[in-house]
Every structure is written in C-alpha cells, then in structure tokens.
C-alpha cells in the first residue's frame, strides 16, 4: 500500500462527520492521521522485505531514509493528543479514543523502527543472496497481512477481527521458534556465512516483534469499542484455573 494512499475503508471514519461537534471533527481528524501513519509504517515494512529478498541496497536505504518522517509524525500526533486532553477534558468514549490514539501511535512508530532495522540488516548481508529459510519467508508473508488486517479492524472498529489478530499471533510465535532451528541448520549448510546467518535470525526477531505490536493495537481496538482491557487475559485465565 502506497504511503500516499489512504485505505479504501477510510470512508468508515469519514462518513461520521455529518452533524457532529468541532471536537468530534478533531477526533476524526486524529484517527485519520493515525491511519495514514500506520499506512506509512506498513508500506515501509513491505518495502524493507521486498529489498531483503533480493538484497536491494538502494531499496533498503530508501526505507531507512523514510524513518524520520514517521518519527516526526509520531511526535506531532502525540502533541495533538495531549492538546485535546488538556483543552477538551474528554470522558467516556471520547477519552478512550484519545487513549487509543496515544497507544497506537507509539506502536506504529515502533513498526517503522523494525522495518528500518530489517533494511539495515539487508545492507549488512553479503552477496550472493543466501538461502532464505522457509520459516522466515512465511513470516515475511504473514506479518504484513496481519498488519493490513489490523488496519481494517481499526478503521471499522471490528472487535471480532481484532480478537482474531490476537489469537493469530501464536502462529507467528511458532514460526519464530521454527526459524531458530532453521538457523542452526544453516550454520552447517553455509559455514562460511555465519554472520549472515545470525542476521537472518535477527530479521525473524524483528518480524516477530511487529506481530507483537499488532496484537497490542488489536487489544487497544477491543478497549476502544468496549472499554474492556484484554491485555494479559490468557495469563489471568491460566492463573485462575491453576488456583481452582
């Protein structure tokens, strides 16, 4: 998705403008800004992966050059959130909207950081292109899809989709564990490229962390819509069952 394009589902937000107060309009503008920032970060991730698979140094450097833009946007969005909190003193659903934007804003900036890290590692991997482990390739396919699913859930405030993203993170975790075994095998297959193999493992860790960030935002979508905090929900249930 191009960073210049707003997702097609953006009309779900825009259609709420009619008949609302100036504060409502400011909240909607803030949400739209979050969506644009997320689109930029996701595009950076996809571009970093595209550069990675063919060791495209120019493409990788272009991703790194874009990181500052997301950093500046994060700071400006945070400042706008605090301005609205200070001047409007929102409560209830409006307060949840701003809390959501504050938390999502930070996680989105970190997605861009991980994309930049993948690009940096791409620049450090030597030629020729290594044999990419299938687990890494699958992570490189699934994590961006997870990002797009999350973005649609944010736009439509779809808590069912958000919960699916939370549950789906277990697959990314399994792939990350499988990549560790694949990396050990690569040490034997390519003994002269141990540094490159270690960087392959680092790339997997970057993707796994992006998956964790998608879960964070999905949990915040549930909070935004319902007011329910579902973070650590599985752990609390396990602890409760162990005491039963």
Secondary structure as GFF3:
##gff-version 3
##sequence-region A 1 244
A	DSSP	three_ten_helix	8	10	.	.	.	ID=ss1
A	DSSP	alpha_helix	11	14	.	.	.	ID=ss2
A	DSSP	alpha_helix	22	54	.	.	.	ID=ss3
A	DSSP	alpha_helix	57	88	.	.	.	ID=ss4
A	DSSP	alpha_helix	92	124	.	.	.	ID=ss5
A	DSSP	alpha_helix	134	156	.	.	.	ID=ss6
A	DSSP	alpha_helix	159	189	.	.	.	ID=ss7
A	DSSP	three_ten_helix	191	193	.	.	.	ID=ss8
A	DSSP	alpha_helix	194	226	.	.	.	ID=ss9
A	DSSP	alpha_helix	233	243	.	.	.	ID=ss10
###
